[in-house]
Amino acid sequence: MTGRRATAAALAAVVALLAAGCGGIPGSVTSVDEPGFTRELPVPPLAESRVVDGVRTFRLTAQEGTTELLPGVETRTQGYDGAYLGPTLRAERGEKVSVEVTNALDETTTVHWHGMHLPAAMDGGPHQPVEPGATWRPTWAIDQPAATLWYHPHPHGETEAQVYRGLAGLFLLDDDASRAADLPREYGVDDVPVVVQDKVLDDDGQLVLDHDGGEPGALGGTVVTNGVAGAYQRVTTERVRLRLVNGSTARTYALGFGDRDLDLVATDGGLLDAPVRLDRVRLAPGERAEVVVVMKPGETTRLRSFEADLGGVAVPFAMGGNDAFDVLELRAADRLAPSPAPAWEPSEHAAGDALHEGDATVTRTFDLAERTINGETMDTGRIDEVAVVGTTEVWEVRNTVPMPHSFHVHDVQFRVLTVDGEAPPPELAGRKDTVYLEPRRTYRLLMRFDDYADDVRPYMYHCHMLLHEDEGMMGQLLVVEPGSTARPGPSERLAGHDGGHGHG
């Protein structure tokens, strides 16, 4: 179904609901089941690595498996080095890393390093396919602030299905500021990854991914954290740091606690200037947030997704906006080790990392509508934008239709300068690579294209509602050296490029 037809079908279904529902607007048509919180949260293991000739090398294998998303029910899934999700990769700023990615699936995949600054040939987008039985070995230098990044497939037209089946994992970066910060740091103990996803399961407990015209895509009634519905985490310290990742394909969450505030300490691209006290944080698919929660001995509380403010969408009750449900239970021990209040100093790299609006020499405009960006759907043989390496740009991005969209740019972390001409809220003040676009509002994004130029291989920019991405809501950006003859338009060199399939 095309984007325009899908939108029309969704709106027609809503009109029918309203016409038939004599009791008025329903609370939700996408509600979530409330599980019992009976299983301990599985924490993805830290990936093993070896350093060879100064390069820290990881290995990942994409494979099939089965997972108990629900207790006692074996669901067919996919994962890296296991049945669901993948191990957490971890590296330091200044290190050179390599990942040997082997595809043990019976379908082509890719692995995109979401939020990572790296060469386009190593990005893992649609132009770096890994065929069944092949191995791909991207190598790059880590040169960006400490952050919670993640990795997931990005094959054109198949991203939604592969992420939905479980292919995803975290990639944590450390630097001088994060190492010295007063923050919980013991991985899996007081520094806990929490990948939140929703699923539709049939009567046999198997994953269902229907494209029935609903917007912004499939919204599941089973919510899992790290692959488990109804999980709890034991807390042994006064403060716990949760690295929240919205790994869903379409659902937006508003995560917080009903009985306490939280300290937002980092967004997609790293630490904020200082902690921000909030009652909840909204995360669209692909967005991340690091929060610190204070606990008292012996108490229990639950991370909850409240009704999400989706902005001016036409029918929030049909798009997940009215849904509220518990996500994860925290259980404090009777005695808790002391934890300092979150605090940190700027990195030694802060001045070089900073983005300044006065440096911007280019302004671009992007309108997202239906399944198009600036009126075009994705064409892997067409270059849509060309930027010059070393330049700072402002991208003015607008969602022109009353449905949820988000915007993700590969390679860079950007600053949200303004939303409709006003300063962004504090939760958007940090480094970002993905941002939820409230309908009919203009987001001005400041970014700089450093280090890597390539006249052939592009980076992607796209909606991170994965159905929208797969159906063509994506464009291609070349970053080139000054004086390059590359221009937007059809690219014979790109169409003939082999994409770097790796070796068998």
N, C-alpha and C positions, 0 to 999 in steps of 0.2 A: 504494500500500500504506500503510495506516495505521501510525502509530508502534508501536502494540502488536503488530500483525501482523508488522511489520518486525523487531522485537526477537525475537518468537517464532521467526521464520524464521531469524534469525541464530543463535540458541542451538540450534535444531534442527540446523542445518548443522554446528555445532561438535560436537554430540553424535554426529552421523553420522561426522565425521572421527575422533573419538576411538575410536568403535566399530570403524571400518575400519582404523585405523592400528595394526597389531599392534606396531609398533616404539615405541609410546608417543606422547607429545605431540610434534607436529612443531615444528621450529625456527621456521617462519613459513609462513603461507599468503598473505602480502602482500609478498613479497620484492622488492627493487629491483635492477634491472640495473646493473652497474658499467661505465660508459663509459670510453673513452680520453679523457684530458684534453688535447684538441687544439685547442680554439677559445678565443680570447681573450674574456673576460667582456664582454658588451656593457653599457655604462653608460647608463642612460636620460638623455637630455639635460636640462639645466636649462631649464624652460619660459621662453619670452620673455614679457615683460609690459610694459604701458605704464601710466604714472600719469596719470590724468585727473581733475581736480578733487579731488586728494588721495586718489584711490582707485587702488590697484594692481590692474590688471585682467589676468586671464589668459583664454586661450581654449582649450577642449578640444573635440574632435570624436570621438565614438564611431563607429567604422567597422569594416568587414570587411577582412580581408587574409589573407596566407599567411606562414608563418614556418618556418624550418628549426630546429625544436626538436631534431631529429636531423640530422647532416650530410647534405646532399644530398636531404633529404626535405621536400617542401613540404606543410605542414599548414595546413588552414584554421583561422584564428584571428580574434580580435577585439582591438582596441586603441584607445587614444586618440591621435589625431594620428599614427597608424602602425598596423602590423599586429599588434603585441603589446605589452601593458602601455601605459604612457603616460609623458609627460615628468614630471620632478620639479618640482613647484611649491615656491617658497621665499619666505618672508615674515618680517618682523620683528615682535616684540611691539610693539604700539602702532599698527601700520599698519591701515588699512582696506583690505579686499581684495574683489574681485569675480571670479567665474569665469563666463564665457559658455560654457555647455555646449550643444553642438549634437548632436542625435541623427541620425546618418546610417545607422543600422541600420534593418532592416525590422520591428523589434519595439520595444515600449515599454521604456524603461530608467529608471534614476535614477542619481545620483551622490551617495553618502554620504561625508562627510568624517570618517572614522573617527578618534576621539580628540579631535575639535575641540569647543571650547566656543563655541556659537553659537545663534542663535534657532531654535526648532523648525521654523519655516517655511523655513529655509535648510539644514536638516540633511540633506536628500536621502534620506529614508527612503521608505516605501511611499506616503506622502501627497504626495510631490512628483514625480509621474511626468513624464517627458519623452517625448512621443509621437514617432514617426518624423517627421523633418523639422522638429521644433520646436527652439527654443532656450530654455534656462532660465538665469536670471542671478541667482544668490544673491549677496548682499552682506553682509558682517559685519566687525566689528573684531576683530583678533587681541589677545586678552588672556589669555595663559597662558604658562607657561614654555617655553623652547626644548625641542623634542622631535622625534622621528621619528614622524610621523603618516602615514596613507595614505588613499587614496580608492578606492572601488569601488562597483559597482552594489548597489542594495538594493530591487529590485521584489519585492513579496510573491509567493512561490512560484517565482520565477525567478532568485533571487540566485545559487544554486549554479552553474547552467549558465553564466551570464554571466561570473562570476569565473573559472570553470574555462576558458572559452574565451580568457581573457587580459585582461579589463577590470580594470585596477588600476594604481595608481601611487603615488608617494610625495609627501607634503606636509611639507617641513621647516620648522620654526620656529626662529628665532634670537632671543636676547635678550642683555642685558648680561653675564650669567654665561657663556654659551656663547662669546661673542665674545672674552672675556678669558681663557678657560680654556686650560690647557696640554693641548691635544688636537689630533690630526691634523685638519686643516680644509680641505685642498684637494680639493674635490669631484671624485670620479672618479680621483684620484691616490693620496692616503693616507686619504681619507674616502670610503668606497665603499659604495653601496647594494647589498644582496644580498637579492633577493626569491626565496625558496625555495618551489617548488611541485612537486607530483607529478601525473603524467598516465598515463592508459591510452591506448595507441595501437593501432589495428588493423593488419592486415597491409599496408594501404595508407598507413600513417603518419597516419591521421586520428584525431582525438580521439573517445574513447568515454566516455560517462557512463551507466553501467548502475545501475539501482536494483534490485539482486537480493536485498535483505534483509540485506546485509552491514552491519556496524556499525564505526565511526560514520558510514560513508558510503564513497564510492569511494576506494580506496587504490591509487595507481598505481605501476607498476613502472619508470617513467621519471621521474627527478627532474631538474628544470631550475633553473638560477639565472639570473635576469633573462631567461628564455626560451631558455636554451641548456643542453643536456645535455653534461656533460663540459667545463666552462669553466675557464680559468685566469686569474689576475690577476697582472700584473707589479707587483712591489713595489720602490720606489726609496727608501724611508725606513726607519729602524730600527723604527718602529712604524707600524702600519696600523690604522685604525678601520673596522670593519665594521658597517654599520647593517643588522641582520638583521631580516627581515620574514617571518613564516610566512604566505604567501599561499595556502596550500593550503585545500581545502574541508573536509578531515577529518583529515589526518595530523598527528600531534604529533611534533616533532623534539627530539632532545637533542644540541645542537650544541656541538662543541669540537674540540680537536686531540689526537691520541694522544701527541704528543711534547712538549707544553708546555701550561701553563695560560694563561688569558686573564684580562684585567681587565674585569669588567662595570662600565660607567660610566653607563649609562642604561637605563631600562625604558620602557614604553609612553609615559608622560607626561613624561619628562625625566630630567635628571641625578640620580643618587643623591647622598647626602650626601658620599660618598667612594667611590673604586674598591673593588670587591669581587673578590678573587682566587678564581677557580673553575676547575674542569677542564672543565665543560660547563654549558650553560644550556638548560633545557627550554622550548620554545615551542609552545603550542597554536595552532590557526588564529586569526589576528587579532592575536596577541601580537607585540611587537617587543623587541629588545634591541640596545644599542650596546656593542660589545666592542672592546678594544684588544689587539693581538697584537704581540709582539716578534719581530723577524726578525734573522737574521745574514746577512752578505754571501754570496751564491752558493747559499744553501740553498733547498730546496723542502719545503713541508709541505702538508697537506690539511685543510681544514675537513671534519669528519666528523659524521654523525648516528649517535650510538651507540644501543644499545637504550634505548628511552625508558621510564622508570618511570611507568606510567599509574595508579599507585595500585592499589586493590583491584578492578580490572576482572576480570570472570569469566574471560576467555580472551584474555590479552594477545597470544598468538601470532596470533590471528585479527583483531586490531585494530591491528596495526603495532608493538606493543610490543617484539617480538623482532628487529625489522629494524635492521641497521647497514650503513652505506654511506657512501662519500665523496661530498662535495657540490661542493667548489670547491678548486682547487689554487692555492697562492700560490707564486710564483717570485721570489725575491729577486735583485736585480741584484748584480754583483760589488762594487759600491760603493754604500753606502747613506747618504743624508743623515741627520744626527743628528736625533733626536726626543726631547723631554723626557718624563719619566714623567708620566702623566696626573694632573692636579690642577686644582682650581678653587675659587673662593670663592662664597659664596651670592649669589644675585641680590638686587638692591635691592628686589625684590618678594616676597622669601621670607616675611617676616612676614605679609603679607596673603594669600599663597597657602596658608599652613599650615593644616592641619586638626587640630582638637582634639576628642578624644572627649568632653570635658566640655561642649562646646557642643551636643551632640546632644540633640534634644528628641523625636525620633521613632525608633522601631525597627520595621522591617518584616521579615517572614519570607518567604522564597521557597524552595519545594521543587521541584526539577527531577526529573521522572520520565517515562520514555518520551518522548513529544512534548508534554508539558504542563509548565506552570509553575503551581504551586498548583492543579493539577487542571484547568486551562483551556487550550485551544488558542487560537491567535491569532484574533481577530475585529476586522477593521479598523474596525468601527462601534461598538466597545466600549472604554471607558476602564477600565483595571484598577487604576490607582493615581493619586492626586492629591497632589502636594507643593506646599508654599508657598515662593515664591521667598525666598531669604535664609536658609533653614533648613538646619541640619546634621542628617543622619540616619545611622543604622546599619542596614545591610541584612544580615541573617543568611541566608546562601545555602547550600543543601545539595543535593548530587546524591544522590538516594536509591536509585539503581539501579546495578548493577555494570557500567556501560559509560561510555565517555568523554563528558563534557559540559564545556562552558566557559561563561563568563558575561560578556557585554559590556553595558555601560550607555552609552547615548548621552549627549552633552553634558558629562559630568563625568569628572574623573579622581578615582579613589578611593584610599584607603589600606587595605591589608589589616591589620586590627588584630590578629586572632588566627586560627589554624587549630586547631580543636578545643580552644580555650582557651589554646593556647600561642602565643608570639611567632612570627611567620612567619619562614621562612628568609631570609637576606640578599637573595637574588634577588627576593623579593617585598616588600622594604622600601621600594621607591620608588613613584612615582605610577603607577597602573595604570588602564586602562579595560577590560581583558579579563583574565580569570584562569581557568586550568584548574582544574576541580573534581574532585579525587580522590573516588571514590565514598564515600558515607556519612561524610563529614567536613563540619564546619560552618565556613564562612568568614564572618567578620564584617568587613564593608566599611564604611568611613567616607567620607561624601561630603557636599558642600554644593551646593545649587542656587542659583547666583548669577545676577543680572542680567536674565534673560529670562523673562517670563511670557506665557502664551498660553492662553486658555480653550478653544480649539478644537483647535489642532494639537498632537499628542503627540510625545514622544520614545519610542524603542523601548528595551526591554531584552530580551535573548534569548541563547540558546545560539549560539555562533559556529561550531559544526559546521554547515555551511551546509545540508546535507540536513535536519538537525533544525529549523533555522530555517524553511526553506521548508515543512516539514510541520507547522508550527504552534507551535513551541517559542519563543514570543515574546509579550510583553505590551506595553501602551501606558501611558505615564506623562504626565499633564499637570502642568506647573509653572504655578501660578497666583498672582495677587496675594492678599494677605490679605483675607479677607471675600468671596472669590469663592464663588458658589453651585455651582460645578462639583463633581460627585461621581462616584465610580466607577459604571459601568453603561453601558447602551446610550446612544449619543449621536446624536441626530437631526442636530445641527449638524455633527458630524464626518462622518456618512454622506452629508450633502448637500454637503459641501465639495468644491470642484473640484480641490483638490490642487495648484494652481499649475502648470499644464501648460506655462507659458511661452508664447512666441509663435513663429509660423512664420517 
